[in-house]
């Protein structure tokens, strides 16, 4: 069951993911029918040097589910005057962002990998660059 991020009720939620691990490694199966939306676009961000900042935008429409696959990714969220920080780690819940939430990702460790599932196809016109 999704859990709201404090201060962002209804806008940002932690979504449990069915990760499984054993001596052979970690498996993260994602059944699209079990997600809060059916993804229309999926991408990864990888090979990012430590300390690099990415994102720094929101979307006017749609939803995104951010999943930390490797390393540590620090997240800054903004919506109007609200602001919150959190961290994405492997084998942790994914972070579901609703439309209108501005998000910055800081790749705190080299070799961090972010998986993004989006409810909408790529459209640069939907970007919100300024959160205010």
C-alpha positions in Angstrom: 0.0 0.0 0.0 1.5 3.4 -1.0 2.5 5.8 1.8 2.4 9.6 1.5 5.6 11.6 1.9 4.9 14.0 4.8 3.9 17.4 3.5 3.2 16.1 0.0 0.0 14.1 0.8 -1.7 13.0 -2.5 1.3 14.3 -4.5 4.2 12.1 -3.6 4.0 8.5 -2.3 6.4 5.7 -1.5 5.2 2.6 -3.4 6.3 -0.9 -2.2 8.1 -2.9 -4.9 8.3 -6.7 -5.0 12.1 -7.0 -4.8 13.4 -10.5 -4.0 17.0 -11.3 -3.0 18.9 -14.4 -2.3 22.5 -15.7 -2.7 22.1 -15.4 -6.5 21.4 -11.7 -6.4 18.4 -9.4 -6.4 15.3 -9.6 -8.7 12.8 -6.7 -9.2 9.9 -7.9 -11.3 7.5 -5.2 -12.3 4.1 -6.2 -13.5 2.6 -3.1 -15.2 -0.9 -4.1 -14.1 0.3 -3.9 -10.4 1.6 -0.3 -10.8 -0.4 2.9 -10.1 -0.5 3.6 -13.9 0.4 1.8 -17.1 3.8 3.1 -18.2 4.1 4.6 -21.7 7.8 5.3 -21.3 10.6 3.7 -19.3 14.2 4.9 -19.1 17.3 4.6 -16.9 19.9 7.2 -15.9 23.3 5.5 -15.4 27.0 6.1 -15.5 26.5 9.4 -13.7 29.6 10.8 -11.9 29.2 11.2 -8.1 27.8 14.6 -7.1 26.0 15.2 -10.4 22.6 16.9 -10.3 19.9 15.9 -12.8 16.2 16.4 -13.2 15.4 19.9 -11.8 12.0 19.9 -13.4 8.4 18.7 -12.9 5.7 17.8 -15.4 2.4 19.5 -16.1 0.7 16.2 -16.7 1.2 12.5 -15.9 2.9 10.5 -13.2 6.4 9.2 -12.7 7.7 6.3 -10.6 11.3 6.7 -9.6 13.2 3.5 -8.6 16.7 3.4 -7.2 18.4 0.4 -8.8 22.0 1.0 -7.6 23.9 3.4 -5.3 22.4 6.4 -3.5 20.3 9.1 -5.1 19.3 12.1 -3.0 15.9 13.6 -4.0 14.7 17.2 -3.4 10.9 17.7 -4.0 9.1 21.0 -4.3 5.5 22.0 -4.9 4.5 25.6 -4.3 6.1 26.6 -1.0 6.5 22.9 0.2 9.9 21.2 0.1 11.1 17.8 1.2 14.2 15.7 0.9 14.5 12.0 0.7 16.8 9.2 -0.6 16.4 6.4 -3.1 18.2 3.2 -2.4 18.2 -0.2 -4.0 15.6 -2.7 -2.7 13.5 0.2 -1.2 10.1 1.4 -2.3 9.8 3.5 -5.4 8.8 7.2 -5.3 5.6 8.1 -7.1 5.4 11.7 -8.3 2.1 13.3 -9.4 1.9 16.1 -12.0 3.1 19.4 -10.7 5.9 18.1 -8.4 9.3 19.6 -9.1 12.1 17.1 -8.5 15.9 17.2 -8.4 18.1 14.1 -8.2 21.7 14.3 -6.8 23.7 11.1 -7.6 25.6 10.8 -4.3 27.6 7.8 -5.4 29.3 6.9 -8.6 27.5 4.1 -10.5 24.1 5.0 -9.1 21.3 3.9 -11.4 17.8 5.4 -11.6 14.9 3.7 -13.3 12.0 5.9 -14.3 8.5 4.7 -15.4 6.4 7.5 -16.8 2.7 7.5 -17.6 3.2 9.9 -20.6 5.5 9.9 -23.6 8.4 12.4 -23.7 7.1 15.9 -24.2 9.5 18.8 -23.4 6.5 21.2 -23.5 5.2 19.5 -20.3 8.3 20.4 -18.3 8.0 22.8 -15.3 11.5 24.3 -14.9 10.6 26.7 -12.1 8.8 25.3 -9.0 7.5 28.6 -7.6 
